[in-house]
Amino acid sequence: MTPTPNLEISFSKSIAPDTPTCTCEKILKENTLQAKGIWGLFPANSQGDDIEIYTDDSRDTVKSVFYTLRQQMQKKDKPNYALSDFIAPKDSNRKDYLGCFVVSIHGADELSKSYDDENDDYSSIMVKAIADRLAEAFAEKLHSDARNVWGYEEKGQLSNDELIREKYRGIRPAPGYPAQPDHTEKLTLFDLLDAEKIIDVSLTESMAMHPGSSVSGLYFSHPKSRYFGVGNIGKDQIIEYSGRKKMTVEQVEKWLGPWLDY
């Protein structure tokens, strides 16, 4: 099946128990939390360490670019990876696609604050923990939907145990995490999906997501795609990366400070 650019919004439903006897049951009874998510598949090819996103499948016009960082560590038998390695190069003339997603649990911040106001620290912490777990579960659900639409996995093909153990093909790395530690890549992701307008998830000045129980990232379908850590980054790559992103070296160093190897 050949995928086409696709956007989908999913919302949660819950069945409430008769009597709210704990925090979880209260959340279900009062339908306090709402899950909102959006994902899309976009025509893409790599250009070196960059991933170009095109306006349509003609691939004549570049809409956005994701910039990736490459490992610089000494290895004996393995290559130094960048996420762009898992997207077909532009000069291969192969049509590839990149997925994007944002999911969020709304209502948790407000509910947690209401417990704080009542000096109920336990319930406040429980709400945040539950919301975080729901966000991760929702992210897994949308990734499963995306793999089905993409056409390389059929619904029901994997057992529940295989899904839990992530035995499926593909990865969903997030900006700000080891495979791409630059949080500013979220700006491109949110812009592509129009996430703030459609599902009311925003980015703070520090690139944190609001509401707090939110997950975002990219979908890669390459059979050999894998998670990895970029590790320490040398000054040479920082200079080259800043040129590609059209940012100053000082700006890049600010966002990648903990990863600098100088």
C-alpha positions in Angstrom: 0.0 0.0 0.0 1.4 3.4 -1.0 0.8 5.9 1.8 -0.5 9.4 1.1 -0.2 12.5 3.3 -2.7 12.0 6.1 -3.9 13.8 9.1 -6.0 12.2 11.8 -7.4 13.4 15.1 -8.3 11.0 17.8 -10.2 11.5 21.0 -10.7 9.3 24.0 -13.9 7.9 25.5 -14.3 6.4 28.9 -16.9 4.3 30.7 -17.5 5.5 34.2 -18.0 3.2 37.2 -21.0 3.7 39.4 -19.1 5.0 42.4 -15.9 7.1 42.4 -13.9 5.5 45.3 -10.4 6.5 44.3 -8.6 9.0 42.1 -8.8 6.7 39.0 -12.5 6.1 39.4 -13.2 9.8 40.0 -11.4 10.7 36.8 -13.5 8.2 34.9 -16.8 9.1 36.6 -16.4 12.8 36.0 -14.7 12.4 32.6 -12.1 14.8 33.8 -9.3 13.9 31.3 -9.5 14.2 27.6 -7.0 12.7 25.1 -6.3 14.7 21.9 -3.9 13.6 19.2 -2.9 14.3 15.7 -0.6 12.5 13.3 0.4 12.8 9.6 2.5 11.1 6.9 4.4 13.4 4.6 6.5 12.9 1.4 10.1 13.0 2.4 13.7 12.3 1.3 17.0 12.9 2.9 19.7 15.2 1.8 22.8 14.4 3.8 21.9 14.8 7.5 18.7 16.8 6.6 15.2 15.4 6.0 13.2 17.4 3.4 9.4 17.4 3.7 7.6 18.2 0.4 4.3 19.9 -0.2 3.0 17.0 -2.2 4.0 13.7 -3.8 5.4 15.5 -6.9 8.3 16.4 -4.5 9.0 19.6 -6.5 8.7 22.0 -3.5 10.3 21.7 -0.1 7.8 22.6 2.7 9.9 22.0 5.8 13.3 20.5 6.8 14.2 18.4 9.8 17.8 18.8 10.8 19.5 15.8 12.4 22.7 15.3 14.3 25.2 12.5 13.8 27.1 10.4 16.3 30.8 11.2 16.4 32.0 8.5 18.7 34.7 6.0 18.0 33.3 2.6 17.0 34.9 -0.6 15.8 32.3 -2.3 13.6 29.2 0.0 13.5 28.4 3.2 11.7 27.8 6.6 13.3 24.0 7.1 13.0 21.8 10.1 12.2 18.1 9.9 12.0 18.3 10.9 8.3 19.9 7.5 7.6 16.5 6.0 7.9 14.9 8.0 5.1 15.7 7.3 1.4 18.2 9.7 -0.1 16.8 12.2 -2.6 19.3 11.0 -5.3 18.0 7.4 -4.9 14.7 8.5 -6.7 12.8 6.4 -4.2 9.7 8.0 -2.7 9.8 7.8 1.1 7.6 9.3 3.8 8.1 10.6 7.3 5.5 10.6 10.0 4.8 13.3 12.7 2.6 13.1 15.8 1.6 15.0 18.9 -0.6 13.6 21.6 -1.8 15.2 24.9 -3.9 14.6 28.0 -6.0 17.7 28.7 -7.4 18.4 32.2 -4.7 16.9 34.3 -3.0 20.2 35.2 -6.2 21.7 36.4 -7.3 18.6 38.3 -3.9 18.3 39.9 -4.0 21.9 41.0 -7.4 21.4 42.6 -6.0 18.7 44.7 -3.0 20.9 45.6 -5.4 23.6 46.8 -7.0 21.0 49.1 -3.5 20.0 50.4 -4.1 16.5 48.9 -0.5 15.8 47.6 -1.1 12.1 47.0 -4.0 12.7 44.7 -2.2 15.5 42.9 0.8 13.2 42.2 -1.5 10.4 41.2 -3.3 12.5 38.6 0.0 13.6 37.0 1.3 10.0 36.9 -2.0 8.7 35.4 -2.0 11.4 32.8 1.6 10.7 31.8 0.9 7.0 31.4 -2.2 7.7 29.4 -0.2 10.0 27.1 2.4 7.3 26.5 -0.4 4.7 25.8 -2.1 7.1 23.4 1.2 7.7 21.6 1.5 3.9 21.2 -2.0 3.6 19.9 -1.5 6.3 17.2 1.8 4.8 16.2 -0.1 1.5 15.6 -2.7 3.3 13.6 0.0 5.0 11.5 1.7 1.7 10.8 -1.6 0.2 9.6 -2.3 3.2 7.3 1.2 3.2 6.1 0.6 -0.3 4.9 3.5 -2.3 6.3 1.6 -3.7 9.3 -1.9 -5.2 9.3 -4.3 -4.7 12.2 -4.1 -7.7 14.6 -0.8 -8.8 13.0 1.1 -8.5 16.3 0.1 -10.0 19.6 -0.4 -7.8 22.7 2.8 -9.1 24.1 4.7 -8.3 20.9 3.3 -4.7 21.0 4.3 -4.2 24.6 7.8 -5.4 23.8 7.9 -3.1 20.8 8.5 -5.9 18.3 7.0 -3.9 15.5 8.8 -2.3 12.7 9.7 1.4 12.9 10.5 3.9 15.6 9.0 7.1 17.0 11.9 9.3 18.4 11.2 12.6 19.9 13.1 15.9 19.6 15.0 16.6 22.8 15.8 12.9 23.4 19.0 11.0 22.7 18.6 10.4 18.9 17.9 14.2 18.3 18.7 16.2 21.4 17.7 19.6 19.8 14.4 20.6 21.3 13.9 23.3 18.6 13.0 20.7 16.1 9.6 20.6 17.8 8.9 23.9 16.1 8.9 22.3 12.7 6.9 19.3 13.9 4.2 21.5 15.5 4.0 23.7 12.4 3.6 20.8 10.0 0.7 19.4 12.1 -0.8 22.8 13.1 -0.9 21.1 16.6 -1.6 24.2 18.6 -4.7 25.2 16.6 -6.1 21.7 16.1 -5.5 19.9 19.5 -4.6 22.9 21.7 -1.0 21.9 22.5 1.6 24.6 22.7 5.3 25.0 23.2 6.8 27.2 25.9 10.0 29.3 25.4 12.0 26.4 26.7 10.3 24.1 24.2 8.4 22.2 26.9 4.9 21.1 25.8 1.7 22.4 27.5 -0.3 20.6 28.8 2.5 18.8 30.6 1.3 15.3 29.8 2.1 15.4 26.1 4.3 13.4 23.8 5.5 14.3 20.3 7.9 12.8 17.8 8.6 11.4 14.3 7.6 8.1 12.7 10.3 6.2 10.7 9.3 3.1 8.9 12.7 1.8 7.7 13.0 -1.9 8.6 16.5 -1.2 10.1 15.5 2.0 12.0 16.6 1.9 15.6 16.9 4.0 18.7 20.3 5.4 19.5 22.0 8.2 21.4 23.9 10.9 19.5 26.3 11.3 22.4 28.9 14.1 22.7 28.9 16.6 19.9 32.1 18.3 18.7 32.6 21.9 17.8 33.0 21.0 14.1 29.5 19.6 13.9 28.0 22.4 15.9 29.4 24.9 13.4 28.1 22.9 10.4 24.7 22.3 12.1 24.3 26.0 12.9 24.9 26.8 9.2 22.2 24.3 8.1 19.7 25.6 10.6 20.6 29.2 9.9 21.2 29.8 13.6 24.2 31.3 15.3 26.7 29.0 16.9 25.9 30.5 20.3 22.2 29.7 19.8 22.9 26.1 18.9 25.3 25.8 21.9 22.6 27.1 24.2 20.1 24.4 23.1 22.7 21.6 23.0 24.9 22.6 26.0 24.7 19.3 27.9 25.9 17.4 24.8 28.9 19.5 23.8 32.3 17.8 23.8 34.4 21.0 24.2 
